[in-house]
Amino acid sequence: MPYKIVAGQCTNCSACEAECPNEAISEQGTTFVIDPAKCTECIGHYDTPQCVAICPVDHTCVIDTALPRYQGAPA
């Protein structure tokens, strides 16, 4: 499942945007959003999703359970 940013908790600090290896995070209005089509949960890049690791506000970058889990390329 891709991650999403809880808009009401985002402080618009922009820390997550530069850390995303897939360029899935962008500014939209006064908050940041994650493009679910680009989010790979950092699988294949890092052990921990970088948006979660860098965000200064706990529980702001969370799994979007409304969308299916990321499926990487077949091995």
Secondary structure, 3 states (H helix, E strand, C coil): CCEEECCCCCCCCCHHHHHCCCCCEEEECCEEEECCCCCCCCCCCCCCCHHHHHCCCCCCEEECCCCCCCCCCCC
